[in-house]
Amino acid sequence: MNNLANNILLKTYINSLLFALIFIFSNILIAQETKFNNGKSYVIEDITVTGNTSFSSQTVITYSGLKKGQTVVIPGEKVSNAIKKLWNSNLFSSIDIYLTKAEDGKAFLEINLIDLPELNNVTIEGIKKSKKEILIKENKLDKGAKVTENLITTTRNYLTNKYKKEGYLNSKVTVNTSEVTNDSIEKSRVNMLVYIDKGEKVKIDKIVFNGNEKLSDKKLRKAMKNTKQKNPIRILKRSKYIRNDFKEDLVSIIDKYKENGYRDARIISDTIIKKDDKTITLNINLEEGEQYKFGKITFVGNSVYTDQQLHSVLRIKEGATYNGVELRKRIADDSKPDAVDLTNMYQDTGYLFSTINPVEVSADGNVIDMEIRISEGKPAYFNNVTVKGNDKTNDHVIYRELRTKPGQLYRKSNVIRTVRELGQLGFFDAQQITPDFKNFNPNEGTVDMEYSVVERGASQIELQGGYGGGGFIGTLGLSFNNFSIKDIFKKEAYKPIPSGDGQKLALRLQASRFFQTYSFSFSEPWLGGKRPVQLSTSLSHTKQFLYDPVSRNADKDRRFNITGISVGLAKRLSVPDDYFTLSQSVSFQHYDLKNYNTGLFTFGNGYSNNLSYTVGLSRSNTYTDPIYPTGGSSFSISAKMSFPYSLFNNVDYKALKEERESLDPRDTDDFTRIGEIDQERYNWLEFYKVKFKGDWYTKIVENLIIKSGVEFGFLGAYNNDRGIIPFERFFIGGDGLGNYSLDGREVIQLRGYPNQSLSSQDGGTIYNKFSLELRYPITLGAQAKIYALGFLEGGASFDNFRDYNPFDISRSAGLGIRIFMPAFGLLGIDFGHGFDALPGQTMKNGWETHFIIGQQF
């Protein structure tokens, strides 16, 4: 009985509702003076357009689809369609079609319209000025846009959700419009005011887990890398709630379970509980499931590699705790392009078209038997290899660096190496080098490869003036790192300089009252164009004058000149691997002194010649970007040596040494004789010099990099009676720049101390340095690369090997920033704190500011 009554009531309600809808719809079609006759056919005699609209009558009538002479049924489908079309234009706020007159089967229609208002100005309050233009663009709030209710609602919802995703759960957005008054334009226009109240970011008071028995709350919270609960001692990660980060961390929780064998673990629900306006609690309900172990793992479909070879890469034994995350990585580790996994194993031997899928075939007793099903496919060979984007650099400069050639077997490692080599050239933005696969053909076993590069400025100009070294210093430096010497006499090649052949040409002039320096260098990286043998040449001349305390100017009669020339060859090796380079060079320097008596040079009038041979072995496999390496290492060891003249020149250096030790430098005649003896000892420099430097780059997370380094140098003598030469010595401390000392010294950077302050007046003959630097990029764009750094370092120099103690070092720490712009090179500033006292002092050195020009380390 009750069901029957309910059905009667329901039918009555539906019939009433239908009657009401029919009544409302009928009234919409009633004209102001004449009612529509139901379903009567008319021929349109005339159509007029009225209302508040800026569109012409002809435009409106044409767009509506109605036209004079057309037969229509009123009310009917054609009139309804006209109304729909006009609404769909999103141009009007009101649309009515009236039958104003009907006689003799002819209809006179009126289309009454009111235009939507257009947007005049948008004012956004509550956020930084720099963010406003971005929000206007994202919400399409351009001047002239039609202001609909949908636009207002969409804008408000978009901004509210945007800030909630960023952790502002209490954000409020209001959108108000006001009509533009006293407007000479006839169109209806409105101004929009958007007020954003982000509030404070909501912090997470607690993260509560329910249902976890196998893994502790602490382990699960640790698995959440981005979402942390409040902890007063945490510095690097703050406890702000960001929705996207939280969703990623929920996946990380499940991955943590999979790493521990709980493959069926799942999150049943996650809930946000609002504690107050500033804090929330996250409740995460879990279902852990049972722990599984690996059973038998068999390979199916493999013919290229044996089961034993595949097991040696998979490295998962029967009986081990099931780890779904690690299994996925051992098959294909997407986070490391050169990872040791099964996919790379196949792809590095040409099997680009291979597929590897793990399949669970049994899970009895919580023991999972796996089949690794492999479809090897055909080996892939490169068909066409092309490069695009090199507007300046000539093709042959790029193609000689490619490790992927047409007809060559595909190897993934060769693709990765090619990207690195192109980045190391320095002619392209290393962040935008992209290898693109084209025209896969598994049936033929071929693939095309296209490398996309973006040119960056390879030339640098240094034009500056400043005060230092006792006076004004002017510098003009030009460095062309992608030069083409063969086009130097071609007028059309100057755009603005001949470029594209990968050669390097540098000119530098620097002058002040107290010194002048001129240098020229040129290098060809592929001598002859067929092999990676680099030819380097350089020519330099420097002058330095002593300070005259009377005139407070440079004393041009007391000067020290150095003229030098060097020629070198560097060859890329193939053994032990082709990251090694063997370099050799011969150099000659002529030192000319006139009345240049200092503590270092006891012969103020005279000369020295330095003819030396340098051999070095280096290895560098740093990743892609030479400005900001993200991995790999580089090291170099070199030996510089002169000819052992004392074995053949029949000079009794022991007697000279004994005579020198018997003389008193305070006596004028003895001092003159000491200078003569030193001139004899150093007319041709005799020495050997060994140096080592190593740097390692380790990625911590994303682009956060640790660079660790060690350096060592030793200057020795073949003949102890002849002694260690006064040139080529090590001066440690400061920014690592020459500080305008042009006497052949080698300056070693150690921040936190004044320049060259940690060595004796004559310089050290042995030094070591240790450094640790944490780097994080602010931007790695093509126009500028900027990164911040923090450093710890220590080092010291010693006058002889007997005093050498590698642990007796001066320590420092600090912060800095580096800016690299292609046109100006690397610039930076460091603030270093020296924890130890300078030689001869008792108080720690404290803070020093260092300005860095060029790559110092």
DATAPE-V575946 format. One record per residue. N is the residue number from 1. SS is DSSP state (helix for helix, strand for strand, loop for the rest). PSI is psi in whole degrees, 0 to 359 (NA if undefined). D_LAST is the distance of its C-alpha to the last C-alpha in Angstrom with 2 decimals. Layout:
n-><N:N>
ss-><SS:SS>
psi-><PSI:PSI>
d_last-><D_LAST:D_LAST>
//
This chain:
n-><1:2:3:4:5:6:7:8:9:10:11:12:13:14:15:16:17:18:19:20:21:22:23:24:25:26:27:28:29:30:31:32:33:34:35:36:37:38:39:40:41:42:43:44:45:46:47:48:49:50:51:52:53:54:55:56:57:58:59:60:61:62:63:64:65:66:67:68:69:70:71:72:73:74:75:76:77:78:79:80:81:82:83:84:85:86:87:88:89:90:91:92:93:94:95:96:97:98:99:100:101:102:103:104:105:106:107:108:109:110:111:112:113:114:115:116:117:118:119:120:121:122:123:124:125:126:127:128:129:130:131:132:133:134:135:136:137:138:139:140:141:142:143:144:145:146:147:148:149:150:151:152:153:154:155:156:157:158:159:160:161:162:163:164:165:166:167:168:169:170:171:172:173:174:175:176:177:178:179:180:181:182:183:184:185:186:187:188:189:190:191:192:193:194:195:196:197:198:199:200:201:202:203:204:205:206:207:208:209:210:211:212:213:214:215:216:217:218:219:220:221:222:223:224:225:226:227:228:229:230:231:232:233:234:235:236:237:238:239:240:241:242:243:244:245:246:247:248:249:250:251:252:253:254:255:256:257:258:259:260:261:262:263:264:265:266:267:268:269:270:271:272:273:274:275:276:277:278:279:280:281:282:283:284:285:286:287:288:289:290:291:292:293:294:295:296:297:298:299:300:301:302:303:304:305:306:307:308:309:310:311:312:313:314:315:316:317:318:319:320:321:322:323:324:325:326:327:328:329:330:331:332:333:334:335:336:337:338:339:340:341:342:343:344:345:346:347:348:349:350:351:352:353:354:355:356:357:358:359:360:361:362:363:364:365:366:367:368:369:370:371:372:373:374:375:376:377:378:379:380:381:382:383:384:385:386:387:388:389:390:391:392:393:394:395:396:397:398:399:400:401:402:403:404:405:406:407:408:409:410:411:412:413:414:415:416:417:418:419:420:421:422:423:424:425:426:427:428:429:430:431:432:433:434:435:436:437:438:439:440:441:442:443:444:445:446:447:448:449:450:451:452:453:454:455:456:457:458:459:460:461:462:463:464:465:466:467:468:469:470:471:472:473:474:475:476:477:478:479:480:481:482:483:484:485:486:487:488:489:490:491:492:493:494:495:496:497:498:499:500:501:502:503:504:505:506:507:508:509:510:511:512:513:514:515:516:517:518:519:520:521:522:523:524:525:526:527:528:529:530:531:532:533:534:535:536:537:538:539:540:541:542:543:544:545:546:547:548:549:550:551:552:553:554:555:556:557:558:559:560:561:562:563:564:565:566:567:568:569:570:571:572:573:574:575:576:577:578:579:580:581:582:583:584:585:586:587:588:589:590:591:592:593:594:595:596:597:598:599:600:601:602:603:604:605:606:607:608:609:610:611:612:613:614:615:616:617:618:619:620:621:622:623:624:625:626:627:628:629:630:631:632:633:634:635:636:637:638:639:640:641:642:643:644:645:646:647:648:649:650:651:652:653:654:655:656:657:658:659:660:661:662:663:664:665:666:667:668:669:670:671:672:673:674:675:676:677:678:679:680:681:682:683:684:685:686:687:688:689:690:691:692:693:694:695:696:697:698:699:700:701:702:703:704:705:706:707:708:709:710:711:712:713:714:715:716:717:718:719:720:721:722:723:724:725:726:727:728:729:730:731:732:733:734:735:736:737:738:739:740:741:742:743:744:745:746:747:748:749:750:751:752:753:754:755:756:757:758:759:760:761:762:763:764:765:766:767:768:769:770:771:772:773:774:775:776:777:778:779:780:781:782:783:784:785:786:787:788:789:790:791:792:793:794:795:796:797:798:799:800:801:802:803:804:805:806:807:808:809:810:811:812:813:814:815:816:817:818:819:820:821:822:823:824:825:826:827:828:829:830:831:832:833:834:835:836:837:838:839:840:841:842:843:844:845:846:847:848:849:850:851:852:853:854:855:856:857>
ss-><loop:helix:helix:helix:helix:helix:helix:helix:helix:helix:helix:helix:helix:helix:helix:helix:helix:helix:helix:helix:helix:helix:helix:helix:helix:helix:helix:helix:loop:loop:loop:loop:loop:loop:loop:loop:loop:loop:loop:strand:strand:strand:strand:strand:strand:strand:strand:strand:strand:strand:strand:strand:loop:loop:loop:loop:helix:helix:helix:helix:helix:helix:helix:helix:loop:loop:loop:loop:loop:loop:strand:strand:strand:strand:loop:loop:helix:helix:helix:helix:helix:helix:helix:helix:helix:helix:helix:helix:loop:loop:loop:strand:strand:strand:strand:strand:strand:strand:strand:strand:strand:strand:strand:loop:loop:strand:strand:strand:strand:strand:strand:strand:strand:strand:strand:loop:loop:strand:strand:strand:strand:strand:strand:strand:strand:loop:loop:loop:helix:helix:helix:helix:helix:helix:helix:helix:helix:helix:loop:loop:loop:loop:loop:loop:loop:strand:loop:loop:helix:helix:helix:helix:helix:helix:helix:helix:helix:helix:helix:helix:helix:helix:helix:helix:helix:loop:loop:loop:loop:loop:loop:strand:strand:strand:strand:strand:strand:strand:strand:loop:loop:loop:loop:loop:loop:loop:loop:loop:strand:strand:strand:strand:strand:strand:strand:strand:strand:loop:loop:loop:loop:loop:strand:strand:strand:strand:strand:strand:strand:strand:loop:loop:loop:loop:loop:loop:helix:helix:helix:helix:helix:helix:helix:loop:loop:loop:loop:loop:loop:loop:loop:loop:loop:loop:loop:loop:loop:loop:loop:strand:loop:loop:helix:helix:helix:helix:helix:helix:helix:helix:helix:helix:helix:helix:helix:helix:helix:helix:helix:loop:loop:loop:loop:loop:loop:strand:strand:strand:strand:strand:strand:strand:strand:strand:loop:loop:loop:loop:strand:strand:strand:strand:strand:strand:strand:strand:strand:loop:loop:loop:loop:loop:strand:strand:strand:strand:strand:strand:strand:strand:loop:loop:loop:loop:loop:loop:helix:helix:helix:helix:helix:helix:helix:helix:loop:loop:loop:loop:loop:loop:strand:loop:loop:helix:helix:helix:helix:helix:helix:helix:helix:loop:loop:loop:loop:loop:loop:loop:loop:loop:loop:helix:helix:helix:helix:helix:helix:loop:loop:loop:loop:loop:loop:loop:strand:strand:strand:strand:strand:strand:strand:strand:loop:helix:helix:helix:strand:strand:strand:strand:strand:strand:strand:strand:strand:loop:loop:loop:loop:loop:strand:strand:strand:strand:strand:strand:strand:strand:loop:loop:loop:loop:loop:loop:helix:helix:helix:helix:helix:loop:loop:loop:loop:loop:loop:loop:loop:loop:strand:loop:loop:helix:helix:helix:helix:helix:helix:helix:helix:helix:helix:helix:helix:helix:loop:loop:loop:strand:loop:helix:helix:helix:loop:strand:strand:strand:strand:strand:strand:strand:strand:loop:loop:loop:loop:strand:strand:strand:strand:strand:strand:strand:loop:loop:strand:loop:loop:loop:strand:strand:strand:strand:strand:strand:strand:strand:strand:strand:loop:loop:strand:strand:strand:strand:strand:strand:strand:strand:strand:strand:strand:strand:strand:loop:helix:helix:helix:loop:loop:loop:helix:helix:helix:loop:loop:loop:loop:loop:strand:loop:loop:loop:strand:strand:strand:strand:strand:strand:strand:strand:strand:loop:loop:loop:strand:strand:strand:strand:strand:strand:strand:strand:strand:strand:loop:loop:helix:helix:helix:loop:loop:loop:strand:strand:strand:strand:strand:strand:strand:strand:strand:strand:strand:strand:strand:strand:strand:strand:loop:loop:loop:loop:strand:strand:strand:strand:strand:strand:strand:strand:strand:strand:strand:strand:strand:strand:strand:strand:strand:strand:strand:strand:loop:loop:loop:loop:loop:loop:loop:strand:strand:strand:strand:strand:strand:strand:strand:strand:strand:strand:strand:strand:strand:strand:loop:loop:loop:loop:loop:loop:loop:loop:loop:loop:loop:strand:strand:strand:strand:strand:strand:strand:strand:strand:strand:strand:strand:strand:strand:strand:loop:loop:loop:loop:loop:loop:loop:loop:loop:loop:loop:strand:strand:strand:strand:strand:strand:strand:strand:strand:strand:strand:loop:loop:helix:helix:helix:loop:loop:loop:loop:loop:helix:helix:helix:helix:helix:helix:helix:helix:helix:helix:loop:loop:loop:loop:loop:helix:helix:helix:helix:helix:helix:helix:helix:helix:helix:helix:helix:helix:helix:helix:loop:strand:loop:loop:loop:strand:strand:strand:strand:strand:strand:strand:strand:strand:strand:strand:strand:strand:strand:loop:loop:strand:strand:strand:strand:strand:strand:strand:strand:strand:strand:strand:strand:strand:loop:loop:loop:loop:loop:loop:loop:loop:loop:loop:loop:loop:loop:strand:strand:strand:loop:strand:loop:loop:loop:loop:loop:loop:loop:loop:loop:loop:loop:strand:strand:strand:loop:strand:loop:loop:loop:loop:loop:loop:loop:loop:loop:loop:loop:loop:loop:strand:loop:strand:strand:strand:strand:strand:strand:strand:strand:strand:strand:strand:strand:strand:strand:strand:loop:loop:loop:loop:strand:strand:strand:strand:strand:strand:strand:strand:strand:strand:strand:strand:strand:strand:loop:loop:helix:helix:helix:loop:loop:loop:loop:loop:loop:strand:strand:strand:strand:strand:strand:strand:strand:strand:strand:strand:strand:loop:loop:loop:strand:strand:strand:strand:strand:strand:strand:strand:strand:strand:strand:strand:strand:loop:loop:loop:loop:loop:loop:strand:strand:strand:strand:strand:strand:strand:strand:strand:strand:loop:loop:loop:loop>
psi-><316:319:320:318:318:319:320:315:318:316:318:319:317:316:321:319:318:319:320:317:318:320:316:314:322:322:333:326:4:126:168:321:329:134:147:139:126:121:24:142:136:159:127:119:323:150:127:154:125:178:193:89:148:355:146:154:318:319:315:314:316:315:328:335:352:150:156:136:354:140:127:155:129:122:150:183:322:322:319:318:324:316:318:317:319:322:319:344:343:38:349:149:343:135:123:144:120:146:100:337:142:121:138:38:10:140:136:116:149:124:113:123:148:120:147:145:148:152:128:289:150:127:125:123:151:356:171:150:323:339:345:314:324:316:322:318:318:327:5:45:54:152:132:350:144:129:103:164:325:320:317:314:315:318:314:315:320:312:321:312:324:311:333:322:331:4:0:77:340:17:145:136:128:141:117:147:150:137:141:120:164:42:126:341:135:339:151:123:150:151:145:133:118:118:123:120:93:329:190:151:136:132:155:113:313:150:114:129:137:135:0:120:329:321:135:161:320:317:320:321:324:328:337:98:330:339:116:146:164:132:114:341:357:136:311:324:124:162:40:145:118:121:312:320:320:319:320:321:332:322:322:327:314:320:323:320:317:326:337:16:356:79:339:4:143:157:117:317:157:136:140:122:117:119:312:192:343:343:151:165:135:121:124:117:128:154:113:322:192:156:137:159:157:136:226:137:116:152:137:130:1:131:336:318:147:164:321:318:320:322:326:335:321:320:42:123:153:133:349:151:133:129:94:327:314:324:317:319:323:337:313:107:100:341:344:112:337:28:156:94:172:322:313:328:316:316:337:0:22:353:69:327:10:149:142:120:125:134:130:120:344:143:43:135:33:23:122:117:136:145:126:103:122:128:108:322:188:151:142:139:145:131:294:136:119:164:137:152:351:91:331:316:129:150:319:332:324:313:331:345:349:136:5:112:151:136:352:147:135:131:127:322:328:327:314:318:323:317:319:314:321:323:323:341:327:4:346:157:112:334:346:13:120:123:122:124:136:148:59:133:84:330:317:342:40:157:145:150:134:123:124:127:157:117:145:162:120:353:149:146:137:109:108:161:150:177:131:162:25:9:186:137:124:139:133:116:136:128:116:106:2:54:160:99:336:341:14:335:11:116:321:347:350:92:58:351:160:126:169:350:4:9:162:131:129:136:138:132:133:137:148:189:334:353:161:141:139:133:151:136:151:141:143:112:337:84:122:346:359:335:149:68:118:130:128:137:149:151:133:154:129:150:138:138:146:156:133:109:340:306:349:37:178:136:101:345:354:92:163:117:144:126:129:153:145:150:132:156:137:128:132:130:165:350:134:327:174:20:351:145:132:124:146:144:154:132:154:129:137:118:124:118:137:113:35:70:115:181:333:320:103:345:101:339:122:198:165:149:138:98:116:159:133:132:135:151:127:157:129:122:34:151:117:288:114:338:322:77:141:4:177:193:165:140:158:144:135:154:123:130:150:175:140:76:326:345:343:347:0:32:132:87:337:319:320:322:315:320:318:320:337:351:153:112:345:342:134:313:319:321:320:317:323:319:322:319:314:327:321:321:327:18:321:117:136:118:171:148:125:133:149:140:133:138:139:137:126:128:126:304:136:242:17:115:139:127:120:144:156:143:151:142:144:130:121:174:141:320:112:332:328:326:172:136:154:355:175:19:168:129:118:145:143:209:353:0:162:341:31:20:113:30:27:9:163:119:128:128:135:101:156:359:155:158:128:26:349:14:159:171:323:353:155:156:356:143:160:156:140:140:151:126:131:124:143:129:139:317:144:38:169:327:329:138:125:130:148:157:154:144:152:131:161:152:171:158:154:152:338:166:334:329:357:128:107:342:355:84:160:129:153:163:158:190:157:178:146:140:122:121:131:325:339:354:203:128:154:171:140:143:107:144:116:122:351:163:152:156:130:359:169:339:145:153:322:209:141:146:131:132:128:132:117:166:110:340:NA>
d_last-><93.56:90.36:88.49:91.22:91.00:87.22:87.50:90.09:87.94:84.84:86.84:88.26:84.76:83.42:86.47:86.11:82.43:83.19:86.02:83.77:81.09:83.79:85.25:81.90:81.03:84.51:84.21:80.96:82.87:85.75:85.95:86.74:90.28:90.79:90.03:88.79:91.50:90.21:89.32:91.21:90.22:89.76:88.83:86.31:88.08:85.40:81.99:80.85:77.51:77.57:75.35:72.17:70.06:68.31:68.83:71.74:74.78:74.44:70.80:71.79:74.90:73.13:70.30:72.86:74.55:77.98:80.07:83.49:86.15:84.29:86.37:84.94:86.22:86.00:84.53:82.71:79.55:78.89:78.90:76.67:74.20:74.14:73.21:70.45:68.95:68.90:67.27:64.61:63.56:62.07:63.43:66.41:67.14:70.86:72.83:76.63:79.09:82.69:85.96:87.57:90.68:92.43:95.63:97.26:94.32:91.84:88.88:87.25:83.70:81.43:77.66:76.53:72.77:70.45:66.91:63.88:62.21:59.05:55.90:55.55:52.67:50.40:49.31:46.85:46.62:44.72:41.20:38.41:39.14:36.07:37.51:41.01:40.58:39.01:42.01:44.50:43.05:42.95:46.59:47.82:49.26:49.51:52.12:55.34:54.78:58.00:58.05:59.57:59.95:57.70:54.92:55.26:55.36:52.45:50.27:51.16:50.62:47.30:45.82:47.30:45.91:42.49:42.05:43.68:41.12:38.41:40.16:42.56:45.69:47.88:46.95:49.91:50.25:53.27:54.12:56.94:58.45:60.70:62.84:62.11:65.17:66.42:64.68:66.03:64.86:67.56:65.15:64.68:61.20:59.45:56.46:54.35:52.87:50.37:49.66:46.98:47.07:44.14:44.86:42.37:40.46:42.54:41.08:42.00:44.05:44.65:44.15:47.35:47.90:51.44:52.59:49.72:50.93:48.68:45.29:44.88:44.05:40.84:39.62:40.63:38.92:35.71:36.03:36.05:32.35:32.95:36.32:36.63:39.52:39.33:37.56:36.85:34.01:32.00:29.10:27.04:30.12:33.01:36.62:37.36:39.50:38.19:40.71:38.49:36.13:39.28:40.64:37.48:37.72:41.35:40.28:37.74:40.67:42.68:39.77:39.56:43.26:42.90:40.23:42.89:45.75:47.43:47.48:50.33:48.69:48.95:48.73:52.26:51.42:48.98:50.31:49.01:51.16:50.89:51.05:50.91:49.27:45.86:45.76:46.78:47.30:46.35:48.96:48.09:50.98:50.22:52.17:50.49:52.86:53.05:50.35:50.20:49.13:48.31:51.29:51.47:48.84:50.12:48.74:51.00:50.65:48.06:48.85:45.51:44.24:46.44:46.82:45.08:41.97:41.89:42.44:39.50:37.21:39.15:39.03:41.77:44.73:48.29:49.01:45.50:45.35:45.30:41.88:42.13:38.49:37.21:39.90:38.68:35.08:36.27:38.21:35.65:32.44:31.66:28.47:26.70:27.28:26.71:28.56:31.06:34.28:37.60:36.96:33.83:35.75:38.40:36.26:34.08:37.27:38.66:40.67:39.39:42.80:43.08:43.79:43.61:45.60:46.29:49.91:51.64:54.93:56.24:55.62:58.54:58.29:54.78:53.53:51.93:52.42:50.02:50.25:47.10:48.67:46.87:47.79:45.93:47.14:46.59:43.39:41.67:40.82:38.96:41.51:39.70:35.96:35.04:32.22:32.82:30.97:29.55:31.20:29.25:27.70:30.44:31.62:31.10:27.32:27.26:30.04:28.56:25.64:28.12:28.87:32.03:34.83:38.49:40.71:37.89:38.26:36.34:33.47:31.38:28.36:28.61:28.59:25.43:23.76:24.99:23.46:20.04:20.52:21.73:18.79:16.31:18.36:16.99:20.58:21.60:20.81:19.44:21.20:24.54:24.88:28.07:30.16:33.80:36.65:39.82:43.38:43.47:46.47:47.07:50.42:49.07:45.78:43.64:40.92:39.26:35.57:34.16:30.47:29.97:27.04:26.31:25.15:22.52:22.01:20.15:20.72:19.11:20.88:19.82:22.94:22.80:24.57:24.09:25.15:23.24:23.69:27.40:28.20:27.54:24.62:24.93:22.37:23.16:20.62:21.42:19.30:21.37:19.50:22.73:25.08:28.52:29.78:33.11:34.00:33.29:37.06:37.99:38.78:38.67:35.05:33.70:32.71:31.20:29.67:30.36:27.94:27.81:27.31:23.55:23.13:20.55:21.89:20.22:22.13:21.08:23.45:22.87:25.64:27.01:29.95:28.04:25.94:25.73:23.27:23.90:21.88:22.61:20.93:22.20:21.42:23.72:22.25:25.78:27.82:31.43:30.55:31.50:28.73:24.91:24.68:22.26:23.53:21.26:22.75:21.77:23.94:23.19:25.32:24.61:27.13:26.87:29.90:30.86:32.01:35.79:36.80:40.24:39.44:36.05:34.80:33.12:35.39:35.41:37.42:34.64:31.77:29.11:28.29:25.87:26.59:24.52:24.75:23.08:23.99:22.24:23.00:20.94:23.02:22.40:24.31:26.65:26.89:25.79:24.52:23.32:19.65:19.59:19.15:20.75:19.85:21.97:22.20:24.55:23.77:26.04:25.54:28.54:28.31:31.32:32.28:35.23:36.28:32.65:33.40:30.64:29.96:27.67:29.95:33.46:34.75:34.69:36.56:35.62:33.04:30.73:29.79:26.81:27.50:25.03:24.25:20.90:20.88:18.00:18.01:15.32:15.72:14.06:16.06:13.81:16.20:17.17:14.88:11.68:10.79:11.79:12.24:15.05:15.46:15.27:12.92:11.32:11.86:12.82:15.33:16.74:19.71:20.59:24.23:27.09:30.73:32.65:34.99:36.63:38.34:40.28:40.72:43.35:41.90:42.74:39.45:40.95:43.68:41.30:39.26:42.47:43.73:40.54:40.72:44.36:43.70:43.35:40.63:42.71:45.49:45.22:46.56:44.46:41.30:42.21:42.85:39.49:37.86:40.03:39.13:35.36:35.92:37.65:34.93:32.05:33.80:31.98:28.81:28.99:26.01:23.74:20.06:18.37:14.71:13.26:9.94:10.28:8.88:11.73:12.49:15.90:18.07:20.17:22.44:22.37:18.93:17.89:14.86:13.56:10.18:10.73:9.01:10.69:10.53:13.74:15.26:18.95:21.02:24.67:28.02:30.69:33.41:33.23:36.03:34.12:31.12:27.39:26.58:25.54:22.78:19.45:18.92:16.00:15.73:13.75:13.55:12.84:10.43:9.00:11.35:14.30:16.78:19.34:19.82:20.61:22.08:19.87:17.65:14.03:12.13:9.74:8.31:10.53:11.72:15.46:16.66:17.65:15.80:16.43:18.98:18.43:19.59:23.12:24.41:24.24:20.76:20.07:20.81:18.94:16.00:14.30:11.73:11.78:10.02:11.44:10.64:13.42:13.08:16.18:16.91:19.47:20.06:18.81:21.49:21.74:22.05:19.11:16.48:15.98:14.52:14.81:12.86:13.93:12.17:13.58:12.18:14.07:14.23:16.76:17.94:21.47:24.01:25.52:25.44:28.48:26.65:23.66:23.32:20.21:21.39:22.03:18.82:18.17:17.20:15.92:15.68:15.52:15.11:13.42:13.62:11.91:14.32:14.07:17.33:18.14:19.96:17.44:13.93:11.27:12.54:12.21:13.68:13.13:16.12:15.54:18.48:18.78:21.30:22.27:24.09:22.98:24.68:28.36:28.40:29.62:28.32:24.97:22.69:22.47:20.63:18.30:17.11:13.97:13.72:10.49:11.18:9.15:5.81:3.76:0.00>
//
